[in-house]
């Protein structure tokens, strides 16, 4: 069966997505859960006491507290209460901490520091699984034992108001509840008012035992404007007044019932310096825990006394040691202290080991095998897929393939049966229906047989070529070596935690090195020596398409004379790499990212401060103007007008929500959510995308005009640019403008005149796409994801649109550079297969790091930083692969016209004659 290399690559990436999904399901298992109360009912009852003996084992002890109120403030950082902000904005709480009847602690939240896992940890006492990051968007019911479950089983009446995540985790556990949407981050007022409005009524009532309040406004302010926003102080003051109202009400009730109540103030996680959360920085894991009750007097806790006792015992040993006492008493005391420490450590280690999640090795192995098989098939198919025809033969019907397929399928089925019948722990693949598991075995068998057949054919063809023809002497060009070694070096760097944390430095280095190499190449091409000879090189893309603008000498092509180049053109070509290098250096100073330098001040932090809103407004307006000038050149008149109005709507939206200001707008003007302005922009985004899609589909039916497809692809690209301008924060609009500028400069003065082949251009687009992913402030840390982009223009939480917008806002760089690659090759290549070959190259260079990283995280699964460093990167790689699959589908769709075009044009010409 013959397939185009683009369609073959798209199919391979889709299979890789399946393999990565299976691996993730095994790598992020469910933690060991404690048993619920219902599971203990099957245990045999305790024996009856002997005759005449007295026992009170069936009598429950009286409750310590009459009522319990839990106030959970989302993203409440410890310094918001215990620091200077707490003294300034939460005076009542500070008084209770310092002089009141309370116990205060700094609690450490284990990563991932997102809401749903932290609620589970607070209520169950267990460590959450890292997969809960994904489940945070749609929380399933919590089945393990918890405080809420025990309270309901004991007949306690629990009332809840706040984040609807609680309602999803504990359905039918509350006698009364009112859930609020937790993901609509642009709302920080009504989301808390909907909780507070119930307080006056419920505090006067006595028909409840436990009241849980979850306030989201502080977290939403952090996502919008960060922890240093003036809105933080106002929100903390609001929370302090609410806490005072609850505490005074409980005290008045205690005078009537003569029974103490308990008020708990806590946070589920902290807040990073950028206002986000999800990782393991000190600001994100440190939260306050304050227990307030009249029963707490100023006396040490029993646990504290035990600690002091151990401390005094250790101090006695130190004192004897300093007195140079070498008696047996010192030895005996030291042995006792050592035994106590070792016993405590052993107990803690044993307790923690029971909570550690167990990996599903079988699912991880199957997923890894699928991904490695696809990567091997891509590598073996490269010589055939990258030649001029850009087609390859997939051997699915040969007799050898059929016989080997059945043998492999039987072996894999036998292994599956053995594993599933002997497994002592839960296995995801074993829980699947046999028909689904059998389909997976068929896929693995088919891939293995295809690899064997492709390898056999490759060996035979290479042997025939050596016998029948003498190959000309050839070598790799310097640019080919740089791109290959740079990509390979990045893949190898993923095995070190420091390189994963600071991956942006790797891409910055590679892009800067590429600019220097392009500068050297431009000098050689503009000023060739008299003794220069054409270089014969074997590029990664063999027999690549020749562009229609033969300006400069490129390996294997005739070099034009110096007079053929105008003076301005020559100097523009020489200056272009340095201009790109300067732009990249400016972008590095805009957003500090990673771990080592994330705390350093940057230009973005300066622009987003409330004192520099005028400067931010001017920069945003200038960036939008540059974006329009660079994008409109390839659009139709209608799309050009839509783009202009859409970019104007972007500025209006940011002005409506208070990020930027119009010149005539007062600084103290009230702000809105910008719903109307954002939806105004969405209309133009959809209109431009519809126009581009229509032209692209039209080009597949009527191929007489090659420009139809080119215009369609550019308009799709323009629609994505407009959407990116809407979702990116105002201080990141220069990132988008510089991205378009670099693309324009590279197209006009680098790729066309230097006549790079499609493979080199593809790798360069991939490199710049990855660099711009980090230029906009992203990292391999979950906390840098800007979830506010998922709620632009939404007045309520809708899971699918919010997820799509958040993903697109995060991966703007790779998506826009890949889209530009599709348009560039479609408009510049003299034949369609160049786009298909580029799709194959893009799929290959995206597949190599994914496959390598699966092996690395499997071998490092017990590493100290597996959950804080390697696991978030694994999620990023999985999502990047999914986006690559969508981009390959776009490449394949754009390439269909190029393949059918010549036949259709020939048909039209014959009909006309």
N, C-alpha and C positions, 0 to 999 in steps of 0.2 A: 504494500500500500504506500503510495507516494503522498507526501505532505510537504507543504512549504515550510521552510525553516522557522518562520514566524509562528505559524499555527502549531508546529511541533513544540516550539519553546513554550508557548502559552499553555499547551496541554501538560507539559512537564512541570511547570510552575504550579498549576492547579493540583497536580498529584502531590507535589511537595507541600502545599498548604495542608492537605489531608494528613500527610506524615507528621508535620509539625504539630497539628492539632492532637493527634494521638499521643505524641511525645509529651506535650503539655499536660494532657489528662493524666499521664502517669507520673510526671515530674512534680505536679502540684496536687498531691493526694490530700484526702481529708485527714485531719489529725485524729489521734486516738481520743474518743469521746467517753466521758463518764456516763454511767448508766443512769437512766431516769428512775423515778420512784416506782413506776409501774413494773419495771423489770425486776425489782427486788421483791415483789409480792409473791413470786414463785418460790422464794427461799423458805425452808422449813421454819416454823415458829420456834421461839426460844422455849426451853422446857419449863414446865410449871414448877414453882418453888416447892420445896419439901414441906410436909405437914408441920404446922406450928411455926414455920419460919415467916418472917415479915419481909416483904419486898415492896418497893414502890417503883419497880421498873416500868410499869404501864402508865405511871402518872407523869404527864408532861410538865416541865418546869414553867413557871409563870414567865410571860414575855418581859424582856428588859425595858421595852419601849411601847407606849400606847399607840403612837402613830409614827410613820417614817415618811419623810419627804426627801426625794432625790432630785436635786437641781443640776442637770447636766448642761453645761454651756459649751457648745461645739467650738473647738479650736481655742480653748482657754489655756493660754500659755502660763507657765508658773510665774514669770515675772510680771504678768498682768495683775496678779494678786499680791505676790510677795515683794515685788519691786517698787520702783518709784511711781509707776502708773497706778498700782494698787493703792498706795498712800494718797494719791491725788484724786483718783476717780472712784475708788471703792473704800471710803473712810469707815463705813459701818463694818464691812467685812474685815478690814485691817484691825479695827478695835477688837472684834471677836477673836481674831488670831492671836493678838498680843495679850489681851487681858481677860477675855471672856472664857466661859466654860467650853473649851473646844480642844481638839487635837488636830494639828495641821501637819501635812506631809507633802513632799514632792514625789509624785508617782511617776514611774518610768513606763511609758507605753511602748510595747514591743512592735517593731515594724511588721506588716505594713500599717502605717499610721493613717488609715482612712476609717470612716465612721462605722460601717457595719462590722468589721472584725473587732473594733474596739468595744462596741456594745456587747458582742458575744463574749469577749474576754472579761468585761466587767461583771456580766451576769452569770457566767459559768465558772470563772476562775481558771480557764484553760488558755493555752497559747493559740491564737488563731493561725489558720493556714494561709500561705501566701496567695493561694488561688482565690481567697476572699476579696482580693483587689478587683478581680473581674466580676465576682458575684455582688460587689457593692452596688452595681447599677440596678440589679434586680434581685433582691434578697429573698432566698427561700425560707420556709418556716424552719425554726430551730427545733430539732428533735432531741437534743441531749439535755441532761439535767441542768437546771438553772435556778436562780433565786426566784424568778417569776413563776416557774413551774411548781416549786415547793410552796410558795405563798398561796397559789391557787389550790393545791392539794390540801393545804392546812385550813382552807376555808376563808382565807383573807381576801378582802375586797380591794382590788388594785385599780386605780384610775390613772390614765395616761393622757397627756397633751404634748404635742410636739412632732418631731420628725417621724414621718410615717414608716420609716425603716423598722421601728419597734413593732408597729402593727403587723408588718409582714413577717417579722421574726417570731412574734408571739400572737398568732391569731387566736381569738376566742379565749384569751387570758384576762382581758380587761373588762370590768363591769361597765366602764364608761371610757370613751377615748375620742380624741379629735386629732387626726394626723395632718401634718403640713408637708408640702413637697420640699424635699431636701436638696434637689438638684437645680432649682431655679435660683441661681446664685446672684442675679441682679436685684433680687428683692431682699432687703435686710430690715424692713420696717414691719410690713404686714405679717411676715412669717413669724415674728415674735409677738405681735399684737394678738394674733389668733390663739396664742397660748395664754397670754396674760389676761385676756378677757374672761377666762373661766375662774380666775383665782378668787375674786371677791365672793362668789357664790359657793365654791367648793370648800373654802376655808371655814365658812360658817356652818357647813354641814358636818355631821358626825357619822355618816354612813359609809366611811371608807377607812382602810387600815394603812394603805400605802399609796402615795401620790408621786408620780414620776413626771418631771417637766424637762423637755429637751429643747433648748433655745438654739436657733441656727443663725441668727443675725450676725453674730461676731465672725463666724466662719465665712459668711458671704461677703462681709466687708473686707476680710483678708484677701479673698480671691479677686475682689474688684480693685482694691487700692493698696493692699499691703498692711503690715502691722504698724506702720508709722503714720497712717492716715488720721486726720483729726476726727474721723467718724468712730475710731476705736474708743477714744475717751468718752464720747457720748454714749456709746453702747455699754461700756463698763459701768458708767454712772446709772444707766437704766437697770442693769442687772443688780447693782448694789441696792437700789431702792426696792426692787422685787424681793431680794433676799431679806431685807429688813421687814417688809410686810409679812412675809411667811414666818419669820422668826418671832416677831411680836405676836402674831396670831397663835402660834403654837404655845408660847409662854402663857397667854391668857387662858388657853384651854387647859394647860397643866394645873392652873389654880383651881379649876373646877373638878378635874378628875383625879388630882393628886398623883398622877402617873406621868413620868417624863416622856418626851418625844425626841426623835432624832432627826436632825436636818443635815443632809449630806450635800456638799458643794464639790463638784468635780468637773473635769473636762475629759473628753474622749481621746483627744490628741492635742498637740500644740500647733504652732504656725511658724513656717520658715520666714526668713527675712524678705522673701518675695511674696509672702501671703498665702503660699500653697502648703501642702502637706502630703504625706505618703511615704517619705523616706525615713532615715534614722539620724538626722542631725539633732543636736542638743535641743534646739528650739522646737523641734517637732515631737520629741518624745517626752519632754518634761512638762507635766501638768500638775496643777494643785489638787490636793485631796484634803478637804476640811470636814471634820465630824463635829457637829455642834449639838450639845444637849446640856440641860441643866444638871444631869447626873454626873457630868464630867467635872471633877474638882481638880485643883492643881496638885496632883500627886503623880508620881511616875507610874507608868504602866507596868504590869508584871513582866512583860517581855523585856522592857527596859531594865528592870531590876536584875533579870537573868543575865543580860548583857553586861551590866555593871559588875555582877558577881564574877563572871568570866574575866572581865578586864582586871579586877582586883587580884584575881588568882595569877594572872599573867604578870601583873606588876610585882607581885611578891617574888616571883621567880627571877625577874629582871633585877630586883633589889639584891637578892642573894648572890646573883651572878656578879654584880658590880662590887660586892663586898669580898669577892674572890673566895667565896665559900665553895669548897670542892667536896663537901660531905655528901653522904648518900641521900640526905634530905633534898638537896638541889637536884640530884639525878631523878629521884622519885617524883618530885613536883614537876620537873620538866617533862617526864614521861606522861604524867597525868594530863598536863596541858596539851601535849602533842596528840594524845589519844582523843581528847575532846574535840580538838580541831579536825582531826581526820574523820572521826565519827560524824561530825556535822557535815563535812564535805561529802562523805559517802551517802548520807541520807538525802542531801540536796541533789546530788548527782542521780541517785536512784529515782527520786521524785520527778526530776526533769526528763529523765530518759523515758519514763512512761508517757510523757506528753509529746514526745518527738514524733513527728509524722513519719510513716514508713513509705518508701518509694515503691511505685508499681513498676518494677524493673522490666516485666514482660512487655507492658505497653510502651515503655521508653525504648526498649530494644526494637520492637516492631516499627515504631515511628522513625527511629534512626536508620534502620535498614531501608525503609521506603525512600527517605531523603537521599541516602548514599547511593542507592540504585539509580535514582533520577539524575544525580550529579554525574555518576559514571557514564550513563547513557548520553548526557549532554557532551561530556568531554570526548567520548568516542565518536560522536556524530559531528564534531566540529569540522573536520576536513571536508566532509560531504555537504554539510549545511552552509558553509561559508564560501562555496565556490560560486561561479557566475550564475548558474541556474537557480541557486538558493532553494533547491529541492532535495529531498532525501527519501530513501526507500526504508520504510519501517517493516522489518521482516516478521510479519505476524501469521503467514500462511505456509511457511516452509515445513517439510516433514520433520526436519531436525528440531525445529522449534516446537512442533506438536508433541513429539516423543519426550523431549526434555521437559516440556511444560507439565505433562501428566505426572512424570516422576517427581518433580519438585513439589507439585501440588499435594501429592500423597504424603511426601515427607513432612511438609509444613502442617498438614492436617493432623498427622500423628503427633507432632510436637505440641500442637495446640491442645489436643486431647490430654496428653500427659501433663502439661502444665496446669490445665484447668482442673484436672482430677486430683492433683497432688498439692495444689497451692493451699497454704495454711492461712494466708491473708487474702483480702479482697483484691480482685483483679478486674480492671475495667473491661478488657477484651473478653474475658470469660463470662462477664455478665451480659454481653451482647447476644442477640438471637443467632442461632447457628447459621442462618442464611446470610446474615451480615458478616459474621466472622469468616464464612466461606468465601464471600466476595472479596474480602481483604486478602485472603490467601491466594485467590486467583490473581489479584493485582500484583502481589509480590512475585508470584511465579512468572507472570507474563513479563515483568520488568527484568527479571534475571535472565530469562530466555532471550529477550531482545538484546541484552548486553552481550551475551555469548555470540549471538548471530552477528551483531554489529562488529564485534571484535574479530570474528573469523573473516568477515568480508573485508575489513580494513587491512588485515595481514595479507590476504590474497592480493588485493589491489596494489598494495605497496610492493609486493614481490614482483608482480607483473610490470610495474612501472620501472623498477630497477633493471629488469631484463630487456625491456623494449625501448627505453629511451634514456638518454643521459640528461640528468637534471643540470641546469645551469648553476654555476656557483652563486650562492646567495647567502645573505646574513641578515640578522635582525637590525633594524635601524635603532638609533639611540632613543628615539621617542617610544618605540615599541618596548624596548627594555625598561625604560623608566615606568611606563604604565603597568607593565607586567610585574616588575619587582615592587612597585609601590602598593599595588593591590595585594600581592602576596604578603608583603610586610605588615599591612594592616590586619590581615587575617591572622597571622601569627601573634600579633600583639594582643589579641583577645584572650590569650591564656593567662594574662597577668591582671590582677585586680586593679592595680594602679593605672594601667593603660585603659582599662574599661571605664574607670571613673573619669579619666582625663582623655577620653577618645577624641574630643574636639581638637586637642593639640596635635594628634596624628593627622587629622584631615587638614588642619591649617598648615602643617609642615608640607604635606603632599601637594596642596594647591600652590603654595609659594614656590616649591621646587619646580612644579610644572610651569609656572610663569617664567622662571629663570631659564628653563630649557627652551621654552617658546621664544624667548628673547634671543638666545644663541642661534636658534634655527632661523629666526627672521634675519639676523645679521648675515648668516651664511648665504641666505637666498637673495638678499638685496645687494650684497657685495661679494659675488663669487670671484675666486681667484682665477688667474689664467690657466692654472694647472688643475682646476677642479674638474672632476669627472663624475658622471652620473652614478649615484649609488644604487646598487641593486639590492633591495631588501625584501625580506619575506615578512609582510605585515600580518597582523593577527587576522585581518580580513583579506583573504586571497582573491585576486581578480576583482578588486573593489571597483565600484562604479566611478567613472571619471566625471568630474563636475564640468559644467558648461563654461566656466570662467577660468581658462588656463592662464593664470597670471604669472606665477612664480614657479621656479624649479622645484620639483618634488621627486622623490626617489623613482627613477625609472622613466621620467618624463623629460622632454626637452626644456631646457632652461631658457627663458626669454632674455633678450639683451637688456642691458641696463637702461638703454634709451626707451624701451617699451614701458618703463615705469615712470609715471610723472613724479616730480619732486615731492609734491604734497602726499601722494600715495605712499611713496617709499618711507617718508618720515612718519606717516601715520602707522604704517605696519611696524616700524621699529619701536614706536612709543606705546603701542597697544599693550604688550605684556606688562610694561611698567605701570601703565594706567590701571590695569586689572589688579596688579600687586598692591598699588596704593589703595584701591577701593577695599580690598580684603583686609588691609591693615586698619582702615577706619572702622570697618564693621566689627573687628575684634574688640575694639574699645567700647562698642555700644552695649554689649551684654556680657558680663562675666559669668561663666558657667563652670561646670565640673564641681569638684569638691575642694581642691586646694585654693582656688581663686574666687569661689562664689561669693565670699564675704567682702571682697575688695570693691571699693566704689567704682562705678562705671558711668558712662554718659547716659545710659538709660535710667539709672537711679536718679541722676541729677535732673533729667527732663521730667520725670514723673512726680517730682516733689511739687507741692502746692505753690511754692514760691516761683516756679519757672513755667507756669502754665502758658504764658504768652509766648515764650520761646518754643515750647512744644507745639503750640497752635501754628506758628509760622513754619516750623519744620514739617509738620504734617501737611499743611497746604502746599508747600513747595514739592514735597514728595508725591502727592497726588497729581500735581501738574506734570511732573517728570514722567510719571506712570502713563498719563494720557498721551503725552507726546511720543513716547516710545512704542505704545501699543496701537494707536489709531492708524498708523501708516499702512497696516495690512488689512484693515477692516473695510467693509462696505459702508456706504453713507449712513444707512439706517443704524448699523451696529456702532458706528462712530458716535452718532448722537446719543444712543443708549449708553455707551460707555461714559460719555461726558456727564450725562445726568446721573448715572450710577455713582461715579466718583464724587460728584457734588453731594449726593445723598449720604455717602460715607462720612463726609465731614459734618454734615448736618446731624447724623446719628451720634457721632462722638461729641458734638456740641450739646446735644440733648441730654446725654447722660453725664455731662460735666467734665469730660476728659480734656476738651479743647474749648476755645472761646472764639466767637466772631468778634471783629473789631468793635462793633456797636453793642455787644452783649455785656452787661454788667457782671462782675465777678461773683456777686452774691445772689445771682438769679437761681430760682428753684430748678431742680433737675427732675427729669422724668426717666422712664425706662427705655425710651427711644424705640418703642415697638413700631410705630407708624413709619418712622424714617428707615428703619432696618428693612421692613417689608417692602418699602418703596424701592430699595436697592435690590432685594431678591427678585422683584418683577423684572428688572433689567438683566440680572444675571441669567434668569431662566430664558428670557427672550433671546439674548445673545447665544446661549448654549443651544437653544432650539434652532436658531438660524444656521449655526455651524453644523449641527447634526443633519439638518435638511440638505445642506449643500454636500455633505459627505455622502449621504445616501443617494443623492441625485447623481453624484459622480460615478457611482457604481452601476447606474442604469444608462446614463448618457456620458460616454467617455470621450466625446469629440473635443471637449475643451479641458485640457489638463489643469487649468487654473481653478476649476471649480473645487476640486479636492483641496488644493492649497489654501484657498480662501476659507473653506469650511474648517480645516484644521486650525487655521489661525484664529478664527472666531471662537472655536471651542477653547483655545488657549486664552483668548481675551476674556471670555466669561469666567474662567478659572482665576485669572488675575484680579478681576473685579471682586469675586468672592473672597479671595485672599485679602484684598485691601479692606474689606468689611470686617473680617474676622480678626486680623492682626491688631494688636494694641497700637495706639498712635505712635509711640516711640519706636515701633518696629516697622513703620511704613518706609523709612529709609532703606531697610534691608530689602524690601520688595523693589524699590526703585533702583538700588544698586544691582540687584539681580538682573533686572531687565537691561540695564546699561551694559553690564558685562556680557550678556548674551548678544546684544547688538554689536558691541566692539569685536567680540570673538568671531561672530558670523562674518562681518564685513572685512576685517583686517587680519584674521588668523586662519580660520578654517577654509575659506574660499581661496585666498591667494596662495597659502602654503599647501593647498590641495591634500589635506589629510584624508585618509580613507575613512570609511564609515565606522570601522571598529575603533579606531583611535578617537574619533569624535564621540562615539558612544561612551567610551570609558571616561573621557573628559567630562561629559555631561553628568555621569554618575558621580564623579569626584566632586564637582561643584555642587551638585544636589545635596550630597552628604555634608559638605562644608556649610552650606546655607541652612541646613537643619540645625546646626549649632550656632550659626550667626544670630538666629532669632531668639537665642537664649535657652534652647533645649539642651538636654543632657540625657544620660542613661539613668537618671533619677526620676522617679515617678512624681516627685514634688514639683518639677518644672513644667508639668503638663498644665496648660492654661485651659481649665474646664469652663471658664466664662465664655469662651468662644462658642461653646455648644448651646448657648442660650440667647444668642443675639437674635432679636426679633421674635422671641417666643414669650408668650405671657403665661404659659404653664409648661410643666415638664412633659416632654414627649420623647420617649426613649430612642427611637430610631433616628429622628432628625438631630437630636442632641448628640448622639454618638457619632453620626456622620460629620457634623460640623466640628466636633472636638478633634476627630482623627484628621480631618483635612487641615484644620488650623495648626495641628502639630507637624504634619508632613507637607507643609506648603513647599518647602525647598525641593525635595525629591520629585514631587508631582509636577511642579512647573518646569523644572529642567527636563524631565522626561517628555512632557508635552511639547516643549520647544524642540527637542530632538526629533520627534515625529514630524513636526511641520518642516524643519530644516531639511531633513533627508527627502521628504516628499517633494519639496520645491526645488532642491538643488541637484538631486541625482538624475542622471539621464535615463535610468531604468529603475523600475519598481523594486527588484530584489534587494536593493541596498537597504530599504526600510525593513524588509524581512530579516536580512542578516543582522541588522542593528538590534532587532527584537531578540534574536538568538543570543547575541553578545550580552545584552542587558540582562537577560534571564540567567546567563551563565555567571556573570560577575556578582549577581545577587544571590545565587545559589551556593557559591563557594563559602562565604562566611557563615551562612546558616548551617550548612552541613558540618563545618568545622566546629562551630560553637555548640552544637548538640553533643558532639563527642567530648568537648572540653567540660561542659557543665555536668555531664555524666561522671566523668573522672573526678571532678571537683565537688561532687554533691555533698561531701562532708567538710568542705572548706569553711573556715571561720566566717567568711564574707559571702557565703552562698546566697543568703536571703537579702542582704543589704546591697550587694553589688551585682552578682552574676544573674540572679533571678529577674530583677527589673530589666536588665539588658536582654534576657531571653524573651521577655514579653515584647520589647521594642523590635527585636529581630523578627518575631512571629508576625507582628502587625506590618512591618516593612515588607515581608514576603507576600502578605495578602494584598497590599497596595501594588506590589510588582505584578501580581497576577492580573489585577485590573488594568494596569498600564500595558501589559503584553496583549490583553484583549483589544485595547485601543490601537496598538501597533498593527495587530492582525486585521482589524476592521479597516484601517486606513490603507492596508496593503492589498486588499481585495480588488480595488479598482485598478491598481497598477498591473495586476496579473490578467484581468479580463479586458483591460483597456485596448490593447493592440488588436485583439480579435474583434471587439465591437467596432473599432474604427475601420477595420478592413471590411466589415459587413456594411457599415454606412457608405464607404466608398464604392463598393460593388453595387449597392442599391442605387447610388446616385448615377453611376455610369450606365 
